[in-house]
């Protein structure tokens, strides 16, 4: 029940953004997320990023990719 209500709220908020803007923002977020994730992986292996920096960059990449996909797939 809570999940359905939360999904309606998110859908209404994303629906307020015009479709052309939503597509552009979704693509930008998706590209930024993928580039961040591609930079984090070798950075952790070869350049020894600090653990905090790794977690911040990793979660930023995941969150950005998720929002980009959410914006691109929204039907509204």
mmCIF file of the N, C-alpha and C atoms, coordinates in Angstrom:
data_MODEL
# 
_entry.id   MODEL 
# 
loop_
_atom_site.group_PDB 
_atom_site.id 
_atom_site.type_symbol 
_atom_site.label_atom_id 
_atom_site.label_alt_id 
_atom_site.label_comp_id 
_atom_site.label_asym_id 
_atom_site.label_entity_id 
_atom_site.label_seq_id 
_atom_site.pdbx_PDB_ins_code 
_atom_site.Cartn_x 
_atom_site.Cartn_y 
_atom_site.Cartn_z 
_atom_site.occupancy 
_atom_site.B_iso_or_equiv 
_atom_site.pdbx_formal_charge 
_atom_site.auth_seq_id 
_atom_site.auth_comp_id 
_atom_site.auth_asym_id 
_atom_site.auth_atom_id 
_atom_site.pdbx_PDB_model_num 
ATOM 1   N N  . UNK A 1 1  ? 0.826  -1.180 0.000   1.00 0.00 ? 1  UNK A N  1 
ATOM 2   C CA . UNK A 1 1  ? 0.000  0.000  0.000   1.00 0.00 ? 1  UNK A CA 1 
ATOM 3   C C  . UNK A 1 1  ? 0.882  1.260  0.000   1.00 0.00 ? 1  UNK A C  1 
ATOM 4   N N  . UNK A 1 2  ? 1.881  1.274  0.870   1.00 0.00 ? 2  UNK A N  1 
ATOM 5   C CA . UNK A 1 2  ? 2.778  2.427  0.926   1.00 0.00 ? 2  UNK A CA 1 
ATOM 6   C C  . UNK A 1 2  ? 3.552  2.578  -0.371  1.00 0.00 ? 2  UNK A C  1 
ATOM 7   N N  . UNK A 1 3  ? 3.953  1.458  -0.948  1.00 0.00 ? 3  UNK A N  1 
ATOM 8   C CA . UNK A 1 3  ? 4.730  1.493  -2.189  1.00 0.00 ? 3  UNK A CA 1 
ATOM 9   C C  . UNK A 1 3  ? 3.910  2.091  -3.339  1.00 0.00 ? 3  UNK A C  1 
ATOM 10  N N  . UNK A 1 4  ? 2.644  1.746  -3.408  1.00 0.00 ? 4  UNK A N  1 
ATOM 11  C CA . UNK A 1 4  ? 1.773  2.260  -4.461  1.00 0.00 ? 4  UNK A CA 1 
ATOM 12  C C  . UNK A 1 4  ? 1.592  3.774  -4.324  1.00 0.00 ? 4  UNK A C  1 
ATOM 13  N N  . UNK A 1 5  ? 1.407  4.242  -3.093  1.00 0.00 ? 5  UNK A N  1 
ATOM 14  C CA . UNK A 1 5  ? 1.244  5.677  -2.866  1.00 0.00 ? 5  UNK A CA 1 
ATOM 15  C C  . UNK A 1 5  ? 2.534  6.428  -3.171  1.00 0.00 ? 5  UNK A C  1 
ATOM 16  N N  . UNK A 1 6  ? 3.661  5.860  -2.788  1.00 0.00 ? 6  UNK A N  1 
ATOM 17  C CA . UNK A 1 6  ? 4.950  6.498  -3.073  1.00 0.00 ? 6  UNK A CA 1 
ATOM 18  C C  . UNK A 1 6  ? 5.186  6.568  -4.579  1.00 0.00 ? 6  UNK A C  1 
ATOM 19  N N  . UNK A 1 7  ? 4.806  5.526  -5.290  1.00 0.00 ? 7  UNK A N  1 
ATOM 20  C CA . UNK A 1 7  ? 4.973  5.519  -6.746  1.00 0.00 ? 7  UNK A CA 1 
ATOM 21  C C  . UNK A 1 7  ? 4.093  6.581  -7.407  1.00 0.00 ? 7  UNK A C  1 
ATOM 22  N N  . UNK A 1 8  ? 2.884  6.786  -6.896  1.00 0.00 ? 8  UNK A N  1 
ATOM 23  C CA . UNK A 1 8  ? 2.005  7.827  -7.434  1.00 0.00 ? 8  UNK A CA 1 
ATOM 24  C C  . UNK A 1 8  ? 2.601  9.211  -7.209  1.00 0.00 ? 8  UNK A C  1 
ATOM 25  N N  . UNK A 1 9  ? 3.163  9.430  -6.022  1.00 0.00 ? 9  UNK A N  1 
ATOM 26  C CA . UNK A 1 9  ? 3.757  10.730 -5.714  1.00 0.00 ? 9  UNK A CA 1 
ATOM 27  C C  . UNK A 1 9  ? 4.940  11.001 -6.628  1.00 0.00 ? 9  UNK A C  1 
ATOM 28  N N  . UNK A 1 10 ? 5.815  10.018 -6.794  1.00 0.00 ? 10 UNK A N  1 
ATOM 29  C CA . UNK A 1 10 ? 6.977  10.182 -7.673  1.00 0.00 ? 10 UNK A CA 1 
ATOM 30  C C  . UNK A 1 10 ? 6.525  10.408 -9.110  1.00 0.00 ? 10 UNK A C  1 
ATOM 31  N N  . UNK A 1 11 ? 5.520  9.685  -9.543  1.00 0.00 ? 11 UNK A N  1 
ATOM 32  C CA . UNK A 1 11 ? 5.007  9.845  -10.904 1.00 0.00 ? 11 UNK A CA 1 
ATOM 33  C C  . UNK A 1 11 ? 4.435  11.244 -11.117 1.00 0.00 ? 11 UNK A C  1 
ATOM 34  N N  . UNK A 1 12 ? 3.723  11.764 -10.133 1.00 0.00 ? 12 UNK A N  1 
ATOM 35  C CA . UNK A 1 12 ? 3.169  13.115 -10.253 1.00 0.00 ? 12 UNK A CA 1 
ATOM 36  C C  . UNK A 1 12 ? 4.267  14.169 -10.287 1.00 0.00 ? 12 UNK A C  1 
ATOM 37  N N  . UNK A 1 13 ? 5.295  13.997 -9.478  1.00 0.00 ? 13 UNK A N  1 
ATOM 38  C CA . UNK A 1 13 ? 6.391  14.970 -9.456  1.00 0.00 ? 13 UNK A CA 1 
ATOM 39  C C  . UNK A 1 13 ? 7.142  14.952 -10.779 1.00 0.00 ? 13 UNK A C  1 
ATOM 40  N N  . UNK A 1 14 ? 7.455  13.772 -11.291 1.00 0.00 ? 14 UNK A N  1 
ATOM 41  C CA . UNK A 1 14 ? 8.165  13.682 -12.566 1.00 0.00 ? 14 UNK A CA 1 
ATOM 42  C C  . UNK A 1 14 ? 7.273  14.152 -13.705 1.00 0.00 ? 14 UNK A C  1 
ATOM 43  N N  . UNK A 1 15 ? 5.970  13.937 -13.587 1.00 0.00 ? 15 UNK A N  1 
ATOM 44  C CA . UNK A 1 15 ? 5.037  14.373 -14.618 1.00 0.00 ? 15 UNK A CA 1 
ATOM 45  C C  . UNK A 1 15 ? 4.943  15.885 -14.757 1.00 0.00 ? 15 UNK A C  1 
ATOM 46  N N  . UNK A 1 16 ? 5.380  16.626 -13.747 1.00 0.00 ? 16 UNK A N  1 
ATOM 47  C CA . UNK A 1 16 ? 5.359  18.087 -13.823 1.00 0.00 ? 16 UNK A CA 1 
ATOM 48  C C  . UNK A 1 16 ? 6.423  18.630 -14.770 1.00 0.00 ? 16 UNK A C  1 
ATOM 49  N N  . UNK A 1 17 ? 7.456  17.845 -15.029 1.00 0.00 ? 17 UNK A N  1 
ATOM 50  C CA . UNK A 1 17 ? 8.539  18.272 -15.914 1.00 0.00 ? 17 UNK A CA 1 
ATOM 51  C C  . UNK A 1 17 ? 8.111  17.994 -17.352 1.00 0.00 ? 17 UNK A C  1 
ATOM 52  N N  . UNK A 1 18 ? 8.241  18.972 -18.253 1.00 0.00 ? 18 UNK A N  1 
ATOM 53  C CA . UNK A 1 18 ? 7.861  18.741 -19.655 1.00 0.00 ? 18 UNK A CA 1 
ATOM 54  C C  . UNK A 1 18 ? 8.686  17.611 -20.279 1.00 0.00 ? 18 UNK A C  1 
ATOM 55  N N  . UNK A 1 19 ? 8.076  16.889 -21.209 1.00 0.00 ? 19 UNK A N  1 
ATOM 56  C CA . UNK A 1 19 ? 8.711  15.694 -21.770 1.00 0.00 ? 19 UNK A CA 1 
ATOM 57  C C  . UNK A 1 19 ? 10.054 15.956 -22.449 1.00 0.00 ? 19 UNK A C  1 
ATOM 58  N N  . UNK A 1 20 ? 10.208 16.993 -23.291 1.00 0.00 ? 20 UNK A N  1 
ATOM 59  C CA . UNK A 1 20 ? 11.529 17.191 -23.913 1.00 0.00 ? 20 UNK A CA 1 
ATOM 60  C C  . UNK A 1 20 ? 12.626 17.468 -22.886 1.00 0.00 ? 20 UNK A C  1 
ATOM 61  N N  . UNK A 1 21 ? 12.286 18.240 -21.861 1.00 0.00 ? 21 UNK A N  1 
ATOM 62  C CA . UNK A 1 21 ? 13.266 18.534 -20.807 1.00 0.00 ? 21 UNK A CA 1 
ATOM 63  C C  . UNK A 1 21 ? 13.577 17.265 -20.024 1.00 0.00 ? 21 UNK A C  1 
ATOM 64  N N  . UNK A 1 22 ? 12.554 16.470 -19.766 1.00 0.00 ? 22 UNK A N  1 
ATOM 65  C CA . UNK A 1 22 ? 12.733 15.225 -19.017 1.00 0.00 ? 22 UNK A CA 1 
ATOM 66  C C  . UNK A 1 22 ? 13.646 14.265 -19.765 1.00 0.00 ? 22 UNK A C  1 
ATOM 67  N N  . UNK A 1 23 ? 13.513 14.188 -21.074 1.00 0.00 ? 23 UNK A N  1 
ATOM 68  C CA . UNK A 1 23 ? 14.365 13.292 -21.869 1.00 0.00 ? 23 UNK A CA 1 
ATOM 69  C C  . UNK A 1 23 ? 15.820 13.756 -21.851 1.00 0.00 ? 23 UNK A C  1 
ATOM 70  N N  . UNK A 1 24 ? 16.034 15.064 -21.989 1.00 0.00 ? 24 UNK A N  1 
ATOM 71  C CA . UNK A 1 24 ? 17.400 15.591 -21.985 1.00 0.00 ? 24 UNK A CA 1 
ATOM 72  C C  . UNK A 1 24 ? 18.045 15.398 -20.618 1.00 0.00 ? 24 UNK A C  1 
ATOM 73  N N  . UNK A 1 25 ? 17.316 15.721 -19.557 1.00 0.00 ? 25 UNK A N  1 
ATOM 74  C CA . UNK A 1 25 ? 17.850 15.559 -18.204 1.00 0.00 ? 25 UNK A CA 1 
ATOM 75  C C  . UNK A 1 25 ? 18.106 14.083 -17.910 1.00 0.00 ? 25 UNK A C  1 
ATOM 76  N N  . UNK A 1 26 ? 17.219 13.212 -18.356 1.00 0.00 ? 26 UNK A N  1 
ATOM 77  C CA . UNK A 1 26 ? 17.420 11.777 -18.160 1.00 0.00 ? 26 UNK A CA 1 
ATOM 78  C C  . UNK A 1 26 ? 18.670 11.270 -18.853 1.00 0.00 ? 26 UNK A C  1 
ATOM 79  N N  . UNK A 1 27 ? 18.895 11.712 -20.085 1.00 0.00 ? 27 UNK A N  1 
ATOM 80  C CA . UNK A 1 27 ? 20.108 11.302 -20.805 1.00 0.00 ? 27 UNK A CA 1 
ATOM 81  C C  . UNK A 1 27 ? 21.364 11.820 -20.125 1.00 0.00 ? 27 UNK A C  1 
ATOM 82  N N  . UNK A 1 28 ? 21.333 13.072 -19.683 1.00 0.00 ? 28 UNK A N  1 
ATOM 83  C CA . UNK A 1 28 ? 22.501 13.639 -19.001 1.00 0.00 ? 28 UNK A CA 1 
ATOM 84  C C  . UNK A 1 28 ? 22.787 12.881 -17.713 1.00 0.00 ? 28 UNK A C  1 
ATOM 85  N N  . UNK A 1 29 ? 21.756 12.605 -16.929 1.00 0.00 ? 29 UNK A N  1 
ATOM 86  C CA . UNK A 1 29 ? 21.956 11.865 -15.682 1.00 0.00 ? 29 UNK A CA 1 
ATOM 87  C C  . UNK A 1 29 ? 22.481 10.456 -15.940 1.00 0.00 ? 29 UNK A C  1 
ATOM 88  N N  . UNK A 1 30 ? 21.957 9.810  -16.952 1.00 0.00 ? 30 UNK A N  1 
ATOM 89  C CA . UNK A 1 30 ? 22.410 8.459  -17.271 1.00 0.00 ? 30 UNK A CA 1 
ATOM 90  C C  . UNK A 1 30 ? 23.868 8.457  -17.712 1.00 0.00 ? 30 UNK A C  1 
ATOM 91  N N  . UNK A 1 31 ? 24.241 9.398  -18.562 1.00 0.00 ? 31 UNK A N  1 
ATOM 92  C CA . UNK A 1 31 ? 25.628 9.470  -19.032 1.00 0.00 ? 31 UNK A CA 1 
ATOM 93  C C  . UNK A 1 31 ? 26.570 9.793  -17.880 1.00 0.00 ? 31 UNK A C  1 
ATOM 94  N N  . UNK A 1 32 ? 26.196 10.751 -17.031 1.00 0.00 ? 32 UNK A N  1 
ATOM 95  C CA . UNK A 1 32 ? 27.044 11.105 -15.889 1.00 0.00 ? 32 UNK A CA 1 
ATOM 96  C C  . UNK A 1 32 ? 27.197 9.913  -14.948 1.00 0.00 ? 32 UNK A C  1 
ATOM 97  N N  . UNK A 1 33 ? 26.121 9.190  -14.706 1.00 0.00 ? 33 UNK A N  1 
ATOM 98  C CA . UNK A 1 33 ? 26.195 8.027  -13.825 1.00 0.00 ? 33 UNK A CA 1 
ATOM 99  C C  . UNK A 1 33 ? 27.091 6.934  -14.370 1.00 0.00 ? 33 UNK A C  1 
ATOM 100 N N  . UNK A 1 34 ? 26.971 6.644  -15.653 1.00 0.00 ? 34 UNK A N  1 
ATOM 101 C CA . UNK A 1 34 ? 27.797 5.594  -16.261 1.00 0.00 ? 34 UNK A CA 1 
ATOM 102 C C  . UNK A 1 34 ? 29.266 6.006  -16.273 1.00 0.00 ? 34 UNK A C  1 
ATOM 103 N N  . UNK A 1 35 ? 29.540 7.262  -16.615 1.00 0.00 ? 35 UNK A N  1 
ATOM 104 C CA . UNK A 1 35 ? 30.930 7.733  -16.625 1.00 0.00 ? 35 UNK A CA 1 
ATOM 105 C C  . UNK A 1 35 ? 31.515 7.690  -15.220 1.00 0.00 ? 35 UNK A C  1 
ATOM 106 N N  . UNK A 1 36 ? 30.734 8.069  -14.226 1.00 0.00 ? 36 UNK A N  1 
ATOM 107 C CA . UNK A 1 36 ? 31.214 8.013  -12.845 1.00 0.00 ? 36 UNK A CA 1 
ATOM 108 C C  . UNK A 1 36 ? 31.536 6.585  -12.436 1.00 0.00 ? 36 UNK A C  1 
ATOM 109 N N  . UNK A 1 37 ? 30.655 5.654  -12.769 1.00 0.00 ? 37 UNK A N  1 
ATOM 110 C CA . UNK A 1 37 ? 30.917 4.259  -12.411 1.00 0.00 ? 37 UNK A CA 1 
ATOM 111 C C  . UNK A 1 37 ? 32.127 3.704  -13.153 1.00 0.00 ? 37 UNK A C  1 
ATOM 112 N N  . UNK A 1 38 ? 32.316 4.112  -14.403 1.00 0.00 ? 38 UNK A N  1 
ATOM 113 C CA . UNK A 1 38 ? 33.484 3.648  -15.153 1.00 0.00 ? 38 UNK A CA 1 
ATOM 114 C C  . UNK A 1 38 ? 34.776 4.256  -14.618 1.00 0.00 ? 38 UNK A C  1 
ATOM 115 N N  . UNK A 1 39 ? 34.714 5.444  -14.031 1.00 0.00 ? 39 UNK A N  1 
ATOM 116 C CA . UNK A 1 39 ? 35.904 6.063  -13.452 1.00 0.00 ? 39 UNK A CA 1 
ATOM 117 C C  . UNK A 1 39 ? 36.218 5.500  -12.069 1.00 0.00 ? 39 UNK A C  1 
ATOM 118 N N  . UNK A 1 40 ? 35.193 5.094  -11.337 1.00 0.00 ? 40 UNK A N  1 
ATOM 119 C CA . UNK A 1 40 ? 35.402 4.608  -9.970  1.00 0.00 ? 40 UNK A CA 1 
ATOM 120 C C  . UNK A 1 40 ? 36.102 3.258  -9.971  1.00 0.00 ? 40 UNK A C  1 
ATOM 121 N N  . UNK A 1 41 ? 35.706 2.373  -10.854 1.00 0.00 ? 41 UNK A N  1 
ATOM 122 C CA . UNK A 1 41 ? 36.237 1.007  -10.821 1.00 0.00 ? 41 UNK A CA 1 
ATOM 123 C C  . UNK A 1 41 ? 37.758 0.960  -11.002 1.00 0.00 ? 41 UNK A C  1 
ATOM 124 N N  . UNK A 1 42 ? 38.328 1.533  -12.066 1.00 0.00 ? 42 UNK A N  1 
ATOM 125 C CA . UNK A 1 42 ? 39.793 1.495  -12.164 1.00 0.00 ? 42 UNK A CA 1 
ATOM 126 C C  . UNK A 1 42 ? 40.461 2.373  -11.115 1.00 0.00 ? 42 UNK A C  1 
ATOM 127 N N  . UNK A 1 43 ? 39.788 3.419  -10.677 1.00 0.00 ? 43 UNK A N  1 
ATOM 128 C CA . UNK A 1 43 ? 40.358 4.264  -9.634  1.00 0.00 ? 43 UNK A CA 1 
ATOM 129 C C  . UNK A 1 43 ? 40.553 3.508  -8.341  1.00 0.00 ? 43 UNK A C  1 
ATOM 130 N N  . UNK A 1 44 ? 39.637 2.637  -8.027  1.00 0.00 ? 44 UNK A N  1 
ATOM 131 C CA . UNK A 1 44 ? 39.764 1.842  -6.804  1.00 0.00 ? 44 UNK A CA 1 
ATOM 132 C C  . UNK A 1 44 ? 40.821 0.758  -6.970  1.00 0.00 ? 44 UNK A C  1 
ATOM 133 N N  . UNK A 1 45 ? 40.953 0.205  -8.164  1.00 0.00 ? 45 UNK A N  1 
ATOM 134 C CA . UNK A 1 45 ? 41.919 -0.877 -8.368  1.00 0.00 ? 45 UNK A CA 1 
ATOM 135 C C  . UNK A 1 45 ? 43.361 -0.386 -8.432  1.00 0.00 ? 45 UNK A C  1 
ATOM 136 N N  . UNK A 1 46 ? 43.602 0.685  -9.171  1.00 0.00 ? 46 UNK A N  1 
ATOM 137 C CA . UNK A 1 46 ? 44.972 1.076  -9.475  1.00 0.00 ? 46 UNK A CA 1 
ATOM 138 C C  . UNK A 1 46 ? 45.463 2.299  -8.713  1.00 0.00 ? 46 UNK A C  1 
ATOM 139 N N  . UNK A 1 47 ? 44.576 3.210  -8.343  1.00 0.00 ? 47 UNK A N  1 
ATOM 140 C CA . UNK A 1 47 ? 45.029 4.462  -7.748  1.00 0.00 ? 47 UNK A CA 1 
ATOM 141 C C  . UNK A 1 47 ? 44.708 4.573  -6.272  1.00 0.00 ? 47 UNK A C  1 
ATOM 142 N N  . UNK A 1 48 ? 44.115 3.559  -5.704  1.00 0.00 ? 48 UNK A N  1 
ATOM 143 C CA . UNK A 1 48 ? 43.811 3.493  -4.277  1.00 0.00 ? 48 UNK A CA 1 
ATOM 144 C C  . UNK A 1 48 ? 43.079 4.729  -3.775  1.00 0.00 ? 48 UNK A C  1 
ATOM 145 N N  . UNK A 1 49 ? 41.881 4.921  -4.293  1.00 0.00 ? 49 UNK A N  1 
ATOM 146 C CA . UNK A 1 49 ? 41.020 5.965  -3.756  1.00 0.00 ? 49 UNK A CA 1 
ATOM 147 C C  . UNK A 1 49 ? 40.743 5.654  -2.295  1.00 0.00 ? 49 UNK A C  1 
ATOM 148 N N  . UNK A 1 50 ? 40.532 6.669  -1.511  1.00 0.00 ? 50 UNK A N  1 
ATOM 149 C CA . UNK A 1 50 ? 40.151 6.403  -0.135  1.00 0.00 ? 50 UNK A CA 1 
ATOM 150 C C  . UNK A 1 50 ? 38.781 5.739  -0.135  1.00 0.00 ? 50 UNK A C  1 
ATOM 151 N N  . UNK A 1 51 ? 38.510 5.012  0.899   1.00 0.00 ? 51 UNK A N  1 
ATOM 152 C CA . UNK A 1 51 ? 37.240 4.286  0.967   1.00 0.00 ? 51 UNK A CA 1 
ATOM 153 C C  . UNK A 1 51 ? 36.043 5.231  0.935   1.00 0.00 ? 51 UNK A C  1 
ATOM 154 N N  . UNK A 1 52 ? 36.153 6.363  1.604   1.00 0.00 ? 52 UNK A N  1 
ATOM 155 C CA . UNK A 1 52 ? 35.040 7.312  1.616   1.00 0.00 ? 52 UNK A CA 1 
ATOM 156 C C  . UNK A 1 52 ? 34.780 7.864  0.221   1.00 0.00 ? 52 UNK A C  1 
ATOM 157 N N  . UNK A 1 53 ? 35.848 8.197  -0.481  1.00 0.00 ? 53 UNK A N  1 
ATOM 158 C CA . UNK A 1 53 ? 35.691 8.736  -1.832  1.00 0.00 ? 53 UNK A CA 1 
ATOM 159 C C  . UNK A 1 53 ? 35.091 7.685  -2.766  1.00 0.00 ? 53 UNK A C  1 
ATOM 160 N N  . UNK A 1 54 ? 35.501 6.438  -2.594  1.00 0.00 ? 54 UNK A N  1 
ATOM 161 C CA . UNK A 1 54 ? 34.943 5.359  -3.408  1.00 0.00 ? 54 UNK A CA 1 
ATOM 162 C C  . UNK A 1 54 ? 33.442 5.235  -3.177  1.00 0.00 ? 54 UNK A C  1 
ATOM 163 N N  . UNK A 1 55 ? 33.016 5.227  -1.916  1.00 0.00 ? 55 UNK A N  1 
ATOM 164 C CA . UNK A 1 55 ? 31.597 5.067  -1.623  1.00 0.00 ? 55 UNK A CA 1 
ATOM 165 C C  . UNK A 1 55 ? 30.773 6.253  -2.123  1.00 0.00 ? 55 UNK A C  1 
ATOM 166 N N  . UNK A 1 56 ? 31.295 7.459  -1.971  1.00 0.00 ? 56 UNK A N  1 
ATOM 167 C CA . UNK A 1 56 ? 30.575 8.641  -2.446  1.00 0.00 ? 56 UNK A CA 1 
ATOM 168 C C  . UNK A 1 56 ? 30.410 8.573  -3.961  1.00 0.00 ? 56 UNK A C  1 
ATOM 169 N N  . UNK A 1 57 ? 31.491 8.293  -4.668  1.00 0.00 ? 57 UNK A N  1 
ATOM 170 C CA . UNK A 1 57 ? 31.425 8.240  -6.134  1.00 0.00 ? 57 UNK A CA 1 
ATOM 171 C C  . UNK A 1 57 ? 30.555 7.071  -6.603  1.00 0.00 ? 57 UNK A C  1 
ATOM 172 N N  . UNK A 1 58 ? 30.661 5.932  -5.939  1.00 0.00 ? 58 UNK A N  1 
ATOM 173 C CA . UNK A 1 58 ? 29.875 4.762  -6.329  1.00 0.00 ? 58 UNK A CA 1 
ATOM 174 C C  . UNK A 1 58 ? 28.378 5.026  -6.162  1.00 0.00 ? 58 UNK A C  1 
ATOM 175 N N  . UNK A 1 59 ? 27.981 5.546  -5.012  1.00 0.00 ? 59 UNK A N  1 
ATOM 176 C CA . UNK A 1 59 ? 26.562 5.798  -4.786  1.00 0.00 ? 59 UNK A CA 1 
ATOM 177 C C  . UNK A 1 59 ? 26.044 6.950  -5.645  1.00 0.00 ? 59 UNK A C  1 
ATOM 178 N N  . UNK A 1 60 ? 26.897 7.940  -5.926  1.00 0.00 ? 60 UNK A N  1 
ATOM 179 C CA . UNK A 1 60 ? 26.498 9.005  -6.849  1.00 0.00 ? 60 UNK A CA 1 
ATOM 180 C C  . UNK A 1 60 ? 26.242 8.428  -8.238  1.00 0.00 ? 60 UNK A C  1 
ATOM 181 N N  . UNK A 1 61 ? 27.102 7.533  -8.697  1.00 0.00 ? 61 UNK A N  1 
ATOM 182 C CA . UNK A 1 61 ? 26.920 6.912  -10.007 1.00 0.00 ? 61 UNK A CA 1 
ATOM 183 C C  . UNK A 1 61 ? 25.659 6.074  -10.075 1.00 0.00 ? 61 UNK A C  1 
ATOM 184 N N  . UNK A 1 62 ? 25.412 5.278  -9.049  1.00 0.00 ? 62 UNK A N  1 
ATOM 185 C CA . UNK A 1 62 ? 24.208 4.442  -9.009  1.00 0.00 ? 62 UNK A CA 1 
ATOM 186 C C  . UNK A 1 62 ? 22.954 5.317  -8.968  1.00 0.00 ? 62 UNK A C  1 
ATOM 187 N N  . UNK A 1 63 ? 22.948 6.320  -8.096  1.00 0.00 ? 63 UNK A N  1 
ATOM 188 C CA . UNK A 1 63 ? 21.784 7.188  -7.946  1.00 0.00 ? 63 UNK A CA 1 
ATOM 189 C C  . UNK A 1 63 ? 21.511 7.976  -9.223  1.00 0.00 ? 63 UNK A C  1 
ATOM 190 N N  . UNK A 1 64 ? 22.560 8.494  -9.834  1.00 0.00 ? 64 UNK A N  1 
ATOM 191 C CA . UNK A 1 64 ? 22.404 9.261  -11.063 1.00 0.00 ? 64 UNK A CA 1 
ATOM 192 C C  . UNK A 1 64 ? 21.883 8.379  -12.199 1.00 0.00 ? 64 UNK A C  1 
ATOM 193 N N  . UNK A 1 65 ? 22.412 7.178  -12.313 1.00 0.00 ? 65 UNK A N  1 
ATOM 194 C CA . UNK A 1 65 ? 21.935 6.255  -13.349 1.00 0.00 ? 65 UNK A CA 1 
ATOM 195 C C  . UNK A 1 65 ? 20.473 5.881  -13.121 1.00 0.00 ? 65 UNK A C  1 
ATOM 196 N N  . UNK A 1 66 ? 20.122 5.619  -11.876 1.00 0.00 ? 66 UNK A N  1 
ATOM 197 C CA . UNK A 1 66 ? 18.748 5.261  -11.549 1.00 0.00 ? 66 UNK A CA 1 
ATOM 198 C C  . UNK A 1 66 ? 17.782 6.393  -11.897 1.00 0.00 ? 66 UNK A C  1 
ATOM 199 N N  . UNK A 1 67 ? 18.137 7.627  -11.529 1.00 0.00 ? 67 UNK A N  1 
ATOM 200 C CA . UNK A 1 67 ? 17.265 8.756  -11.857 1.00 0.00 ? 67 UNK A CA 1 
ATOM 201 C C  . UNK A 1 67 ? 17.172 8.978  -13.363 1.00 0.00 ? 67 UNK A C  1 
ATOM 202 N N  . UNK A 1 68 ? 18.283 8.792  -14.071 1.00 0.00 ? 68 UNK A N  1 
ATOM 203 C CA . UNK A 1 68 ? 18.259 8.943  -15.522 1.00 0.00 ? 68 UNK A CA 1 
ATOM 204 C C  . UNK A 1 68 ? 17.320 7.946  -16.177 1.00 0.00 ? 68 UNK A C  1 
ATOM 205 N N  . UNK A 1 69 ? 17.392 6.696  -15.742 1.00 0.00 ? 69 UNK A N  1 
ATOM 206 C CA . UNK A 1 69 ? 16.495 5.668  -16.282 1.00 0.00 ? 69 UNK A CA 1 
ATOM 207 C C  . UNK A 1 69 ? 15.047 5.973  -15.914 1.00 0.00 ? 69 UNK A C  1 
ATOM 208 N N  . UNK A 1 70 ? 14.831 6.443  -14.686 1.00 0.00 ? 70 UNK A N  1 
ATOM 209 C CA . UNK A 1 70 ? 13.482 6.787  -14.243 1.00 0.00 ? 70 UNK A CA 1 
ATOM 210 C C  . UNK A 1 70 ? 12.898 7.915  -15.090 1.00 0.00 ? 70 UNK A C  1 
ATOM 211 N N  . UNK A 1 71 ? 13.707 8.928  -15.391 1.00 0.00 ? 71 UNK A N  1 
ATOM 212 C CA . UNK A 1 71 ? 13.235 10.040 -16.216 1.00 0.00 ? 71 UNK A CA 1 
ATOM 213 C C  . UNK A 1 71 ? 12.966 9.592  -17.646 1.00 0.00 ? 71 UNK A C  1 
ATOM 214 N N  . UNK A 1 72 ? 13.799 8.730  -18.181 1.00 0.00 ? 72 UNK A N  1 
ATOM 215 C CA . UNK A 1 72 ? 13.632 8.300  -19.572 1.00 0.00 ? 72 UNK A CA 1 
ATOM 216 C C  . UNK A 1 72 ? 12.435 7.365  -19.752 1.00 0.00 ? 72 UNK A C  1 
ATOM 217 N N  . UNK A 1 73 ? 12.139 6.550  -18.770 1.00 0.00 ? 73 UNK A N  1 
ATOM 218 C CA . UNK A 1 73 ? 11.071 5.563  -18.911 1.00 0.00 ? 73 UNK A CA 1 
ATOM 219 C C  . UNK A 1 73 ? 9.699  6.076  -18.482 1.00 0.00 ? 73 UNK A C  1 
ATOM 220 N N  . UNK A 1 74 ? 9.629  7.280  -17.927 1.00 0.00 ? 74 UNK A N  1 
ATOM 221 C CA . UNK A 1 74 ? 8.352  7.796  -17.429 1.00 0.00 ? 74 UNK A CA 1 
ATOM 222 C C  . UNK A 1 74 ? 7.379  8.045  -18.578 1.00 0.00 ? 74 UNK A C  1 
ATOM 223 N N  . UNK A 1 75 ? 6.187  7.531  -18.426 1.00 0.00 ? 75 UNK A N  1 
ATOM 224 C CA . UNK A 1 75 ? 5.125  7.749  -19.413 1.00 0.00 ? 75 UNK A CA 1 
ATOM 225 C C  . UNK A 1 75 ? 4.133  8.725  -18.788 1.00 0.00 ? 75 UNK A C  1 
ATOM 226 N N  . UNK A 1 76 ? 4.058  9.885  -19.311 1.00 0.00 ? 76 UNK A N  1 
ATOM 227 C CA . UNK A 1 76 ? 3.133  10.795 -18.670 1.00 0.00 ? 76 UNK A CA 1 
ATOM 228 C C  . UNK A 1 76 ? 2.815  11.947 -19.507 1.00 0.00 ? 76 UNK A C  1 
# 
